[in-house]
Amino acid sequence: MATAGQLKSKADTLKKKISEKGTSLPPQRQRQLRKRLKRLQRARRTATALEARAKKPAKEAAAEAAPAAPQA
C-alpha cells in the first residue's frame, strides 16, 4: 500500500492536470479523471488513518513500559 505522502503527490498532479486540460477534454475523460481523483483522495484518507493507528500502539506500549520498570 502506498503512503499518504505518495498518494497526496499523485492527487496533486492529477488536480493540476484537470485544472489545465479539464475543459478541453471530452466529458467522458473528465469524468474518468474526477473519479480517479476522488479514489486517490479516499485512499489517502485511509492510509493516513492506518498510519496513525500503527503509530499509536507503539507510543502507548513505550509509555507503559517506561513507568512499569522503575516501580518493580
CHARMM-style PDB file with segment names, atoms N, HN, CA, C and O in Angstrom:
ATOM      1  N   MET     1       0.840  -1.178   0.000  1.00  0.00      PROA
ATOM      2  CA  MET     1       0.000   0.000   0.000  1.00  0.00      PROA
ATOM      3  C   MET     1       0.890   1.248   0.000  1.00  0.00      PROA
ATOM      4  O   MET     1       1.931   1.279   0.655  1.00  0.00      PROA
ATOM      5  N   ALA     2       0.478   2.243  -0.721  1.00  0.00      PROA
ATOM      6  HN  ALA     2      -0.368   2.219  -1.253  1.00  0.00      PROA
ATOM      7  CA  ALA     2       1.233   3.488  -0.814  1.00  0.00      PROA
ATOM      8  C   ALA     2       1.074   4.316   0.458  1.00  0.00      PROA
ATOM      9  O   ALA     2       0.084   4.199   1.180  1.00  0.00      PROA
ATOM     10  N   THR     3       2.066   5.144   0.708  1.00  0.00      PROA
ATOM     11  HN  THR     3       2.870   5.239   0.121  1.00  0.00      PROA
ATOM     12  CA  THR     3       1.974   6.010   1.880  1.00  0.00      PROA
ATOM     13  C   THR     3       1.096   7.210   1.553  1.00  0.00      PROA
ATOM     14  O   THR     3       0.806   7.488   0.389  1.00  0.00      PROA
ATOM     15  N   ALA     4       0.680   7.910   2.595  1.00  0.00      PROA
ATOM     16  HN  ALA     4       0.915   7.684   3.540  1.00  0.00      PROA
ATOM     17  CA  ALA     4      -0.190   9.073   2.412  1.00  0.00      PROA
ATOM     18  C   ALA     4       0.517  10.143   1.583  1.00  0.00      PROA
ATOM     19  O   ALA     4      -0.121  10.822   0.779  1.00  0.00      PROA
ATOM     20  N   GLY     5       1.809  10.295   1.769  1.00  0.00      PROA
ATOM     21  HN  GLY     5       2.327   9.743   2.423  1.00  0.00      PROA
ATOM     22  CA  GLY     5       2.571  11.291   1.019  1.00  0.00      PROA
ATOM     23  C   GLY     5       2.609  10.998  -0.471  1.00  0.00      PROA
ATOM     24  O   GLY     5       2.470  11.899  -1.298  1.00  0.00      PROA
ATOM     25  N   GLN     6       2.798   9.727  -0.802  1.00  0.00      PROA
ATOM     26  HN  GLN     6       2.910   8.995  -0.129  1.00  0.00      PROA
ATOM     27  CA  GLN     6       2.816   9.338  -2.212  1.00  0.00      PROA
ATOM     28  C   GLN     6       1.456   9.577  -2.854  1.00  0.00      PROA
ATOM     29  O   GLN     6       1.368  10.061  -3.982  1.00  0.00      PROA
ATOM     30  N   LEU     7       0.404   9.235  -2.131  1.00  0.00      PROA
ATOM     31  HN  LEU     7       0.476   8.841  -1.215  1.00  0.00      PROA
ATOM     32  CA  LEU     7      -0.946   9.433  -2.665  1.00  0.00      PROA
ATOM     33  C   LEU     7      -1.264  10.912  -2.817  1.00  0.00      PROA
ATOM     34  O   LEU     7      -1.936  11.310  -3.769  1.00  0.00      PROA
ATOM     35  N   LYS     8      -0.786  11.730  -1.882  1.00  0.00      PROA
ATOM     36  HN  LYS     8      -0.240  11.407  -1.109  1.00  0.00      PROA
ATOM     37  CA  LYS     8      -1.017  13.170  -1.971  1.00  0.00      PROA
ATOM     38  C   LYS     8      -0.345  13.748  -3.210  1.00  0.00      PROA
ATOM     39  O   LYS     8      -0.935  14.578  -3.902  1.00  0.00      PROA
ATOM     40  N   SER     9       0.883  13.320  -3.498  1.00  0.00      PROA
ATOM     41  HN  SER     9       1.363  12.646  -2.936  1.00  0.00      PROA
ATOM     42  CA  SER     9       1.574  13.843  -4.680  1.00  0.00      PROA
ATOM     43  C   SER     9       0.866  13.418  -5.962  1.00  0.00      PROA
ATOM     44  O   SER     9       0.780  14.196  -6.912  1.00  0.00      PROA
ATOM     45  N   LYS    10       0.359  12.187  -5.991  1.00  0.00      PROA
ATOM     46  HN  LYS    10       0.429  11.555  -5.219  1.00  0.00      PROA
ATOM     47  CA  LYS    10      -0.395  11.738  -7.175  1.00  0.00      PROA
ATOM     48  C   LYS    10      -1.668  12.561  -7.340  1.00  0.00      PROA
ATOM     49  O   LYS    10      -2.013  12.962  -8.451  1.00  0.00      PROA
ATOM     50  N   ALA    11      -2.362  12.811  -6.235  1.00  0.00      PROA
ATOM     51  HN  ALA    11      -2.082  12.485  -5.332  1.00  0.00      PROA
ATOM     52  CA  ALA    11      -3.606  13.589  -6.289  1.00  0.00      PROA
ATOM     53  C   ALA    11      -3.320  15.025  -6.726  1.00  0.00      PROA
ATOM     54  O   ALA    11      -4.065  15.593  -7.525  1.00  0.00      PROA
ATOM     55  N   ASP    12      -2.243  15.611  -6.205  1.00  0.00      PROA
ATOM     56  HN  ASP    12      -1.637  15.150  -5.556  1.00  0.00      PROA
ATOM     57  CA  ASP    12      -1.895  16.982  -6.593  1.00  0.00      PROA
ATOM     58  C   ASP    12      -1.566  17.073  -8.080  1.00  0.00      PROA
ATOM     59  O   ASP    12      -1.965  18.020  -8.757  1.00  0.00      PROA
ATOM     60  N   THR    13      -0.836  16.082  -8.578  1.00  0.00      PROA
ATOM     61  HN  THR    13      -0.511  15.313  -8.028  1.00  0.00      PROA
ATOM     62  CA  THR    13      -0.501  16.058 -10.008  1.00  0.00      PROA
ATOM     63  C   THR    13      -1.765  15.951 -10.853  1.00  0.00      PROA
ATOM     64  O   THR    13      -1.895  16.624 -11.876  1.00  0.00      PROA
ATOM     65  N   LEU    14      -2.683  15.114 -10.427  1.00  0.00      PROA
ATOM     66  HN  LEU    14      -2.577  14.568  -9.596  1.00  0.00      PROA
ATOM     67  CA  LEU    14      -3.929  14.934 -11.167  1.00  0.00      PROA
ATOM     68  C   LEU    14      -4.795  16.190 -11.109  1.00  0.00      PROA
ATOM     69  O   LEU    14      -5.423  16.552 -12.104  1.00  0.00      PROA
ATOM     70  N   LYS    15      -4.838  16.857  -9.955  1.00  0.00      PROA
ATOM     71  HN  LYS    15      -4.328  16.562  -9.146  1.00  0.00      PROA
ATOM     72  CA  LYS    15      -5.583  18.117  -9.838  1.00  0.00      PROA
ATOM     73  C   LYS    15      -5.042  19.148 -10.820  1.00  0.00      PROA
ATOM     74  O   LYS    15      -5.805  19.851 -11.484  1.00  0.00      PROA
ATOM     75  N   LYS    16      -3.716  19.229 -10.903  1.00  0.00      PROA
ATOM     76  HN  LYS    16      -3.097  18.659 -10.364  1.00  0.00      PROA
ATOM     77  CA  LYS    16      -3.077  20.185 -11.810  1.00  0.00      PROA
ATOM     78  C   LYS    16      -3.447  19.858 -13.258  1.00  0.00      PROA
ATOM     79  O   LYS    16      -3.754  20.756 -14.043  1.00  0.00      PROA
ATOM     80  N   LYS    17      -3.417  18.577 -13.604  1.00  0.00      PROA
ATOM     81  HN  LYS    17      -3.169  17.848 -12.966  1.00  0.00      PROA
ATOM     82  CA  LYS    17      -3.754  18.149 -14.956  1.00  0.00      PROA
ATOM     83  C   LYS    17      -5.208  18.495 -15.280  1.00  0.00      PROA
ATOM     84  O   LYS    17      -5.510  18.962 -16.378  1.00  0.00      PROA
ATOM     85  N   ILE    18      -6.104  18.265 -14.319  1.00  0.00      PROA
ATOM     86  HN  ILE    18      -5.859  17.886 -13.427  1.00  0.00      PROA
ATOM     87  CA  ILE    18      -7.525  18.561 -14.532  1.00  0.00      PROA
ATOM     88  C   ILE    18      -7.730  20.063 -14.710  1.00  0.00      PROA
ATOM     89  O   ILE    18      -8.495  20.492 -15.573  1.00  0.00      PROA
ATOM     90  N   SER    19      -7.039  20.862 -13.888  1.00  0.00      PROA
ATOM     91  HN  SER    19      -6.417  20.513 -13.187  1.00  0.00      PROA
ATOM     92  CA  SER    19      -7.222  22.315 -13.988  1.00  0.00      PROA
ATOM     93  C   SER    19      -6.665  22.867 -15.302  1.00  0.00      PROA
ATOM     94  O   SER    19      -7.203  23.834 -15.841  1.00  0.00      PROA
ATOM     95  N   GLU    20      -5.597  22.265 -15.819  1.00  0.00      PROA
ATOM     96  HN  GLU    20      -5.160  21.479 -15.381  1.00  0.00      PROA
ATOM     97  CA  GLU    20      -5.006  22.750 -17.069  1.00  0.00      PROA
ATOM     98  C   GLU    20      -5.780  22.286 -18.302  1.00  0.00      PROA
ATOM     99  O   GLU    20      -6.039  23.077 -19.209  1.00  0.00      PROA
ATOM    100  N   LYS    21      -6.148  21.007 -18.335  1.00  0.00      PROA
ATOM    101  HN  LYS    21      -5.938  20.365 -17.598  1.00  0.00      PROA
ATOM    102  CA  LYS    21      -6.719  20.433 -19.552  1.00  0.00      PROA
ATOM    103  C   LYS    21      -8.193  20.065 -19.414  1.00  0.00      PROA
ATOM    104  O   LYS    21      -8.810  19.610 -20.377  1.00  0.00      PROA
ATOM    105  N   GLY    22      -8.756  20.257 -18.234  1.00  0.00      PROA
ATOM    106  HN  GLY    22      -8.254  20.626 -17.452  1.00  0.00      PROA
ATOM    107  CA  GLY    22     -10.095  19.749 -17.945  1.00  0.00      PROA
ATOM    108  C   GLY    22     -11.162  20.123 -18.937  1.00  0.00      PROA
ATOM    109  O   GLY    22     -11.895  19.253 -19.407  1.00  0.00      PROA
ATOM    110  N   THR    23     -11.276  21.407 -19.274  1.00  0.00      PROA
ATOM    111  HN  THR    23     -10.681  22.114 -18.892  1.00  0.00      PROA
ATOM    112  CA  THR    23     -12.382  21.832 -20.130  1.00  0.00      PROA
ATOM    113  C   THR    23     -12.194  21.412 -21.584  1.00  0.00      PROA
ATOM    114  O   THR    23     -13.174  21.284 -22.317  1.00  0.00      PROA
ATOM    115  N   SER    24     -10.946  21.195 -22.013  1.00  0.00      PROA
ATOM    116  HN  SER    24     -10.150  21.299 -21.417  1.00  0.00      PROA
ATOM    117  CA  SER    24     -10.719  20.818 -23.406  1.00  0.00      PROA
ATOM    118  C   SER    24     -10.885  19.308 -23.633  1.00  0.00      PROA
ATOM    119  O   SER    24     -10.932  18.853 -24.775  1.00  0.00      PROA
ATOM    120  N   LEU    25     -10.972  18.548 -22.559  1.00  0.00      PROA
ATOM    121  HN  LEU    25     -10.933  18.918 -21.631  1.00  0.00      PROA
ATOM    122  CA  LEU    25     -11.127  17.096 -22.692  1.00  0.00      PROA
ATOM    123  C   LEU    25     -12.593  16.737 -22.929  1.00  0.00      PROA
ATOM    124  O   LEU    25     -13.491  17.484 -22.541  1.00  0.00      PROA
ATOM    125  N   PRO    26     -12.826  15.602 -23.560  1.00  0.00      PROA
ATOM    126  CA  PRO    26     -14.215  15.142 -23.731  1.00  0.00      PROA
ATOM    127  C   PRO    26     -14.846  14.833 -22.369  1.00  0.00      PROA
ATOM    128  O   PRO    26     -14.133  14.500 -21.423  1.00  0.00      PROA
ATOM    129  N   PRO    27     -16.151  14.939 -22.263  1.00  0.00      PROA
ATOM    130  CA  PRO    27     -16.836  14.726 -20.973  1.00  0.00      PROA
ATOM    131  C   PRO    27     -16.534  13.370 -20.331  1.00  0.00      PROA
ATOM    132  O   PRO    27     -16.409  13.276 -19.110  1.00  0.00      PROA
ATOM    133  N   GLN    28     -16.418  12.337 -21.137  1.00  0.00      PROA
ATOM    134  HN  GLN    28     -16.520  12.413 -22.129  1.00  0.00      PROA
ATOM    135  CA  GLN    28     -16.140  11.006 -20.582  1.00  0.00      PROA
ATOM    136  C   GLN    28     -14.765  10.981 -19.911  1.00  0.00      PROA
ATOM    137  O   GLN    28     -14.610  10.395 -18.839  1.00  0.00      PROA
ATOM    138  N   ARG    29     -13.774  11.609 -20.530  1.00  0.00      PROA
ATOM    139  HN  ARG    29     -13.900  12.085 -21.400  1.00  0.00      PROA
ATOM    140  CA  ARG    29     -12.420  11.655 -19.952  1.00  0.00      PROA
ATOM    141  C   ARG    29     -12.411  12.522 -18.688  1.00  0.00      PROA
ATOM    142  O   ARG    29     -11.724  12.197 -17.720  1.00  0.00      PROA
ATOM    143  N   GLN    30     -13.172  13.622 -18.692  1.00  0.00      PROA
ATOM    144  HN  GLN    30     -13.731  13.886 -19.478  1.00  0.00      PROA
ATOM    145  CA  GLN    30     -13.276  14.465 -17.498  1.00  0.00      PROA
ATOM    146  C   GLN    30     -13.830  13.659 -16.333  1.00  0.00      PROA
ATOM    147  O   GLN    30     -13.348  13.764 -15.206  1.00  0.00      PROA
ATOM    148  N   ARG    31     -14.839  12.860 -16.613  1.00  0.00      PROA
ATOM    149  HN  ARG    31     -15.231  12.775 -17.529  1.00  0.00      PROA
ATOM    150  CA  ARG    31     -15.460  12.042 -15.574  1.00  0.00      PROA
ATOM    151  C   ARG    31     -14.472  11.005 -15.050  1.00  0.00      PROA
ATOM    152  O   ARG    31     -14.407  10.765 -13.844  1.00  0.00      PROA
ATOM    153  N   GLN    32     -13.706  10.393 -15.944  1.00  0.00      PROA
ATOM    154  HN  GLN    32     -13.758  10.588 -16.924  1.00  0.00      PROA
ATOM    155  CA  GLN    32     -12.715   9.409 -15.525  1.00  0.00      PROA
ATOM    156  C   GLN    32     -11.668  10.045 -14.601  1.00  0.00      PROA
ATOM    157  O   GLN    32     -11.292   9.458 -13.586  1.00  0.00      PROA
ATOM    158  N   LEU    33     -11.207  11.236 -14.953  1.00  0.00      PROA
ATOM    159  HN  LEU    33     -11.513  11.713 -15.777  1.00  0.00      PROA
ATOM    160  CA  LEU    33     -10.193  11.908 -14.142  1.00  0.00      PROA
ATOM    161  C   LEU    33     -10.756  12.315 -12.778  1.00  0.00      PROA
ATOM    162  O   LEU    33     -10.078  12.188 -11.759  1.00  0.00      PROA
ATOM    163  N   ARG    34     -11.999  12.806 -12.765  1.00  0.00      PROA
ATOM    164  HN  ARG    34     -12.550  12.909 -13.593  1.00  0.00      PROA
ATOM    165  CA  ARG    34     -12.613  13.181 -11.476  1.00  0.00      PROA
ATOM    166  C   ARG    34     -12.783  11.970 -10.572  1.00  0.00      PROA
ATOM    167  O   ARG    34     -12.552  12.047  -9.365  1.00  0.00      PROA
ATOM    168  N   LYS    35     -13.191  10.842 -11.169  1.00  0.00      PROA
ATOM    169  HN  LYS    35     -13.378  10.779 -12.149  1.00  0.00      PROA
ATOM    170  CA  LYS    35     -13.359   9.626 -10.381  1.00  0.00      PROA
ATOM    171  C   LYS    35     -12.016   9.149  -9.838  1.00  0.00      PROA
ATOM    172  O   LYS    35     -11.933   8.697  -8.696  1.00  0.00      PROA
ATOM    173  N   ARG    36     -10.970   9.246 -10.647  1.00  0.00      PROA
ATOM    174  HN  ARG    36     -11.037   9.613 -11.575  1.00  0.00      PROA
ATOM    175  CA  ARG    36      -9.640   8.830 -10.195  1.00  0.00      PROA
ATOM    176  C   ARG    36      -9.157   9.731  -9.065  1.00  0.00      PROA
ATOM    177  O   ARG    36      -8.540   9.261  -8.110  1.00  0.00      PROA
ATOM    178  N   LEU    37      -9.440  11.026  -9.176  1.00  0.00      PROA
ATOM    179  HN  LEU    37      -9.941  11.408  -9.953  1.00  0.00      PROA
ATOM    180  CA  LEU    37      -9.049  11.965  -8.122  1.00  0.00      PROA
ATOM    181  C   LEU    37      -9.765  11.623  -6.814  1.00  0.00      PROA
ATOM    182  O   LEU    37      -9.144  11.596  -5.752  1.00  0.00      PROA
ATOM    183  N   LYS    38     -11.051  11.367  -6.893  1.00  0.00      PROA
ATOM    184  HN  LYS    38     -11.556  11.390  -7.756  1.00  0.00      PROA
ATOM    185  CA  LYS    38     -11.815  11.003  -5.692  1.00  0.00      PROA
ATOM    186  C   LYS    38     -11.264   9.715  -5.076  1.00  0.00      PROA
ATOM    187  O   LYS    38     -11.150   9.602  -3.855  1.00  0.00      PROA
ATOM    188  N   ARG    39     -10.927   8.752  -5.926  1.00  0.00      PROA
ATOM    189  HN  ARG    39     -11.021   8.844  -6.918  1.00  0.00      PROA
ATOM    190  CA  ARG    39     -10.390   7.481  -5.448  1.00  0.00      PROA
ATOM    191  C   ARG    39      -9.053   7.691  -4.733  1.00  0.00      PROA
ATOM    192  O   ARG    39      -8.809   7.100  -3.681  1.00  0.00      PROA
ATOM    193  N   LEU    40      -8.189   8.533  -5.305  1.00  0.00      PROA
ATOM    194  HN  LEU    40      -8.387   9.013  -6.160  1.00  0.00      PROA
ATOM    195  CA  LEU    40      -6.898   8.831  -4.677  1.00  0.00      PROA
ATOM    196  C   LEU    40      -7.082   9.543  -3.343  1.00  0.00      PROA
ATOM    197  O   LEU    40      -6.379   9.248  -2.376  1.00  0.00      PROA
ATOM    198  N   GLN    41      -8.021  10.476  -3.290  1.00  0.00      PROA
ATOM    199  HN  GLN    41      -8.592  10.715  -4.075  1.00  0.00      PROA
ATOM    200  CA  GLN    41      -8.260  11.207  -2.043  1.00  0.00      PROA
ATOM    201  C   GLN    41      -8.778  10.264  -0.957  1.00  0.00      PROA
ATOM    202  O   GLN    41      -8.376  10.366   0.202  1.00  0.00      PROA
ATOM    203  N   ARG    42      -9.659   9.358  -1.330  1.00  0.00      PROA
ATOM    204  HN  ARG    42      -9.986   9.275  -2.271  1.00  0.00      PROA
ATOM    205  CA  ARG    42     -10.196   8.404  -0.360  1.00  0.00      PROA
ATOM    206  C   ARG    42      -9.090   7.463   0.123  1.00  0.00      PROA
ATOM    207  O   ARG    42      -9.012   7.148   1.310  1.00  0.00      PROA
ATOM    208  N   ALA    43      -8.246   7.022  -0.791  1.00  0.00      PROA
ATOM    209  HN  ALA    43      -8.309   7.278  -1.756  1.00  0.00      PROA
ATOM    210  CA  ALA    43      -7.141   6.143  -0.416  1.00  0.00      PROA
ATOM    211  C   ALA    43      -6.161   6.860   0.505  1.00  0.00      PROA
ATOM    212  O   ALA    43      -5.600   6.246   1.412  1.00  0.00      PROA
ATOM    213  N   ARG    44      -5.953   8.147   0.280  1.00  0.00      PROA
ATOM    214  HN  ARG    44      -6.409   8.646  -0.457  1.00  0.00      PROA
ATOM    215  CA  ARG    44      -5.045   8.914   1.137  1.00  0.00      PROA
ATOM    216  C   ARG    44      -5.608   9.039   2.551  1.00  0.00      PROA
ATOM    217  O   ARG    44      -4.879   8.890   3.531  1.00  0.00      PROA
ATOM    218  N   ARG    45      -6.900   9.312   2.650  1.00  0.00      PROA
ATOM    219  HN  ARG    45      -7.493   9.433   1.854  1.00  0.00      PROA
ATOM    220  CA  ARG    45      -7.523   9.394   3.983  1.00  0.00      PROA
ATOM    221  C   ARG    45      -7.390   8.065   4.720  1.00  0.00      PROA
ATOM    222  O   ARG    45      -7.106   8.041   5.917  1.00  0.00      PROA
ATOM    223  N   THR    46      -7.594   6.967   4.009  1.00  0.00      PROA
ATOM    224  HN  THR    46      -7.825   6.987   3.036  1.00  0.00      PROA
ATOM    225  CA  THR    46      -7.476   5.645   4.607  1.00  0.00      PROA
ATOM    226  C   THR    46      -6.040   5.383   5.048  1.00  0.00      PROA
ATOM    227  O   THR    46      -5.807   4.887   6.151  1.00  0.00      PROA
ATOM    228  N   ALA    47      -5.079   5.714   4.189  1.00  0.00      PROA
ATOM    229  HN  ALA    47      -5.268   6.117   3.293  1.00  0.00      PROA
ATOM    230  CA  ALA    47      -3.668   5.494   4.520  1.00  0.00      PROA
ATOM    231  C   ALA    47      -3.246   6.331   5.716  1.00  0.00      PROA
ATOM    232  O   ALA    47      -2.484   5.860   6.560  1.00  0.00      PROA
ATOM    233  N   THR    48      -3.726   7.561   5.801  1.00  0.00      PROA
ATOM    234  HN  THR    48      -4.345   7.944   5.116  1.00  0.00      PROA
ATOM    235  CA  THR    48      -3.397   8.429   6.931  1.00  0.00      PROA
ATOM    236  C   THR    48      -3.929   7.829   8.229  1.00  0.00      PROA
ATOM    237  O   THR    48      -3.236   7.823   9.246  1.00  0.00      PROA
ATOM    238  N   ALA    49      -5.148   7.331   8.190  1.00  0.00      PROA
ATOM    239  HN  ALA    49      -5.712   7.336   7.364  1.00  0.00      PROA
ATOM    240  CA  ALA    49      -5.747   6.725   9.386  1.00  0.00      PROA
ATOM    241  C   ALA    49      -4.981   5.467   9.798  1.00  0.00      PROA
ATOM    242  O   ALA    49      -4.746   5.243  10.986  1.00  0.00      PROA
ATOM    243  N   LEU    50      -4.595   4.653   8.824  1.00  0.00      PROA
ATOM    244  HN  LEU    50      -4.786   4.835   7.860  1.00  0.00      PROA
ATOM    245  CA  LEU    50      -3.854   3.431   9.134  1.00  0.00      PROA
ATOM    246  C   LEU    50      -2.478   3.746   9.713  1.00  0.00      PROA
ATOM    247  O   LEU    50      -2.025   3.088  10.649  1.00  0.00      PROA
ATOM    248  N   GLU    51      -1.814   4.758   9.149  1.00  0.00      PROA
ATOM    249  HN  GLU    51      -2.182   5.293   8.388  1.00  0.00      PROA
ATOM    250  CA  GLU    51      -0.503   5.147   9.660  1.00  0.00      PROA
ATOM    251  C   GLU    51      -0.610   5.676  11.086  1.00  0.00      PROA
ATOM    252  O   GLU    51       0.241   5.378  11.924  1.00  0.00      PROA
ATOM    253  N   ALA    52      -1.642   6.451  11.362  1.00  0.00      PROA
ATOM    254  HN  ALA    52      -2.333   6.693  10.680  1.00  0.00      PROA
ATOM    255  CA  ALA    52      -1.832   6.985  12.709  1.00  0.00      PROA
ATOM    256  C   ALA    52      -2.135   5.847  13.683  1.00  0.00      PROA
ATOM    257  O   ALA    52      -1.649   5.847  14.814  1.00  0.00      PROA
ATOM    258  N   ARG    53      -2.924   4.894  13.250  1.00  0.00      PROA
ATOM    259  HN  ARG    53      -3.318   4.894  12.331  1.00  0.00      PROA
ATOM    260  CA  ARG    53      -3.260   3.758  14.106  1.00  0.00      PROA
ATOM    261  C   ARG    53      -2.024   2.903  14.376  1.00  0.00      PROA
ATOM    262  O   ARG    53      -1.865   2.368  15.474  1.00  0.00      PROA
ATOM    263  N   ALA    54      -1.155   2.775  13.383  1.00  0.00      PROA
ATOM    264  HN  ALA    54      -1.284   3.209  12.492  1.00  0.00      PROA
ATOM    265  CA  ALA    54       0.056   1.974  13.560  1.00  0.00      PROA
ATOM    266  C   ALA    54       1.026   2.647  14.535  1.00  0.00      PROA
ATOM    267  O   ALA    54       1.717   1.957  15.284  1.00  0.00      PROA
ATOM    268  N   LYS    55       1.085   3.965  14.536  1.00  0.00      PROA
ATOM    269  HN  LYS    55       0.523   4.525  13.927  1.00  0.00      PROA
ATOM    270  CA  LYS    55       1.982   4.690  15.431  1.00  0.00      PROA
ATOM    271  C   LYS    55       1.473   4.688  16.869  1.00  0.00      PROA
ATOM    272  O   LYS    55       2.268   4.617  17.806  1.00  0.00      PROA
ATOM    273  N   LYS    56       0.186   4.762  17.047  1.00  0.00      PROA
ATOM    274  HN  LYS    56      -0.460   4.819  16.286  1.00  0.00      PROA
ATOM    275  CA  LYS    56      -0.406   4.930  18.378  1.00  0.00      PROA
ATOM    276  C   LYS    56      -0.069   3.790  19.347  1.00  0.00      PROA
ATOM    277  O   LYS    56       0.368   4.080  20.460  1.00  0.00      PROA
ATOM    278  N   PRO    57      -0.246   2.515  18.992  1.00  0.00      PROA
ATOM    279  CA  PRO    57       0.075   1.453  19.944  1.00  0.00      PROA
ATOM    280  C   PRO    57       1.551   1.435  20.338  1.00  0.00      PROA
ATOM    281  O   PRO    57       1.877   1.113  21.481  1.00  0.00      PROA
ATOM    282  N   ALA    58       2.425   1.768  19.434  1.00  0.00      PROA
ATOM    283  HN  ALA    58       2.160   2.030  18.505  1.00  0.00      PROA
ATOM    284  CA  ALA    58       3.850   1.774  19.752  1.00  0.00      PROA
ATOM    285  C   ALA    58       4.148   2.820  20.816  1.00  0.00      PROA
ATOM    286  O   ALA    58       4.929   2.566  21.734  1.00  0.00      PROA
ATOM    287  N   LYS    59       3.539   3.984  20.703  1.00  0.00      PROA
ATOM    288  HN  LYS    59       2.905   4.190  19.957  1.00  0.00      PROA
ATOM    289  CA  LYS    59       3.745   5.040  21.696  1.00  0.00      PROA
ATOM    290  C   LYS    59       3.176   4.628  23.047  1.00  0.00      PROA
ATOM    291  O   LYS    59       3.806   4.845  24.082  1.00  0.00      PROA
ATOM    292  N   GLU    60       1.989   4.035  23.040  1.00  0.00      PROA
ATOM    293  HN  GLU    60       1.477   3.859  22.200  1.00  0.00      PROA
ATOM    294  CA  GLU    60       1.355   3.623  24.297  1.00  0.00      PROA
ATOM    295  C   GLU    60       2.161   2.517  24.978  1.00  0.00      PROA
ATOM    296  O   GLU    60       2.322   2.523  26.199  1.00  0.00      PROA
ATOM    297  N   ALA    61       2.662   1.576  24.194  1.00  0.00      PROA
ATOM    298  HN  ALA    61       2.532   1.571  23.203  1.00  0.00      PROA
ATOM    299  CA  ALA    61       3.436   0.481  24.762  1.00  0.00      PROA
ATOM    300  C   ALA    61       4.738   1.005  25.379  1.00  0.00      PROA
ATOM    301  O   ALA    61       5.154   0.544  26.442  1.00  0.00      PROA
ATOM    302  N   ALA    62       5.372   1.959  24.714  1.00  0.00      PROA
ATOM    303  HN  ALA    62       5.035   2.333  23.851  1.00  0.00      PROA
ATOM    304  CA  ALA    62       6.609   2.538  25.234  1.00  0.00      PROA
ATOM    305  C   ALA    62       6.327   3.332  26.516  1.00  0.00      PROA
ATOM    306  O   ALA    62       7.117   3.289  27.459  1.00  0.00      PROA
ATOM    307  N   ALA    63       5.226   4.041  26.549  1.00  0.00      PROA
ATOM    308  HN  ALA    63       4.584   4.075  25.783  1.00  0.00      PROA
ATOM    309  CA  ALA    63       4.874   4.828  27.730  1.00  0.00      PROA
ATOM    310  C   ALA    63       4.549   3.925  28.912  1.00  0.00      PROA
ATOM    311  O   ALA    63       4.893   4.252  30.049  1.00  0.00      PROA
ATOM    312  N   GLU    64       3.902   2.813  28.668  1.00  0.00      PROA
ATOM    313  HN  GLU    64       3.622   2.548  27.745  1.00  0.00      PROA
ATOM    314  CA  GLU    64       3.558   1.896  29.749  1.00  0.00      PROA
ATOM    315  C   GLU    64       4.783   1.142  30.242  1.00  0.00      PROA
ATOM    316  O   GLU    64       4.888   0.866  31.437  1.00  0.00      PROA
ATOM    317  N   ALA    65       5.701   0.804  29.366  1.00  0.00      PROA
ATOM    318  HN  ALA    65       5.615   1.027  28.395  1.00  0.00      PROA
ATOM    319  CA  ALA    65       6.893   0.046  29.749  1.00  0.00      PROA
ATOM    320  C   ALA    65       7.849   0.898  30.574  1.00  0.00      PROA
ATOM    321  O   ALA    65       8.483   0.386  31.497  1.00  0.00      PROA
ATOM    322  N   ALA    66       7.964   2.161  30.270  1.00  0.00      PROA
ATOM    323  HN  ALA    66       7.449   2.577  29.520  1.00  0.00      PROA
ATOM    324  CA  ALA    66       8.902   3.031  30.986  1.00  0.00      PROA
ATOM    325  C   ALA    66       8.517   3.219  32.455  1.00  0.00      PROA
ATOM    326  O   ALA    66       9.383   3.041  33.312  1.00  0.00      PROA
ATOM    327  N   PRO    67       7.287   3.564  32.795  1.00  0.00      PROA
ATOM    328  CA  PRO    67       6.936   3.714  34.208  1.00  0.00      PROA
ATOM    329  C   PRO    67       6.881   2.367  34.940  1.00  0.00      PROA
ATOM    330  O   PRO    67       7.119   2.325  36.147  1.00  0.00      PROA
ATOM    331  N   ALA    68       6.587   1.309  34.269  1.00  0.00      PROA
ATOM    332  HN  ALA    68       6.394   1.343  33.288  1.00  0.00      PROA
ATOM    333  CA  ALA    68       6.474  -0.008  34.918  1.00  0.00      PROA
ATOM    334  C   ALA    68       7.835  -0.492  35.415  1.00  0.00      PROA
ATOM    335  O   ALA    68       7.901  -1.149  36.453  1.00  0.00      PROA
ATOM    336  N   ALA    69       8.899  -0.193  34.718  1.00  0.00      PROA
ATOM    337  HN  ALA    69       8.846   0.341  33.874  1.00  0.00      PROA
ATOM    338  CA  ALA    69      10.229  -0.673  35.096  1.00  0.00      PROA
ATOM    339  C   ALA    69      10.701  -0.072  36.429  1.00  0.00      PROA
ATOM    340  O   ALA    69      11.192  -0.833  37.262  1.00  0.00      PROA
ATOM    341  N   PRO    70      10.586   1.236  36.689  1.00  0.00      PROA
ATOM    342  CA  PRO    70      11.060   1.776  37.968  1.00  0.00      PROA
ATOM    343  C   PRO    70      10.245   1.280  39.164  1.00  0.00      PROA
ATOM    344  O   PRO    70      10.787   1.162  40.263  1.00  0.00      PROA
ATOM    345  N   GLN    71       8.980   0.995  38.980  1.00  0.00      PROA
ATOM    346  HN  GLN    71       8.539   1.091  38.088  1.00  0.00      PROA
ATOM    347  CA  GLN    71       8.140   0.542  40.092  1.00  0.00      PROA
ATOM    348  C   GLN    71       8.529  -0.852  40.545  1.00  0.00      PROA
ATOM    349  O   GLN    71       8.404  -1.162  41.730  1.00  0.00      PROA
ATOM    350  N   ALA    72       8.989  -1.685  39.660  1.00  0.00      PROA
ATOM    351  HN  ALA    72       9.090  -1.433  38.697  1.00  0.00      PROA
ATOM    352  CA  ALA    72       9.318  -3.080  40.001  1.00  0.00      PROA
ATOM    353  C   ALA    72      10.604  -3.193  40.705  1.00  0.00      PROA
ATOM    354  OT1 ALA    72      11.019  -4.297  41.058  1.00  0.00      PROA
TER     355      ALA     72
END
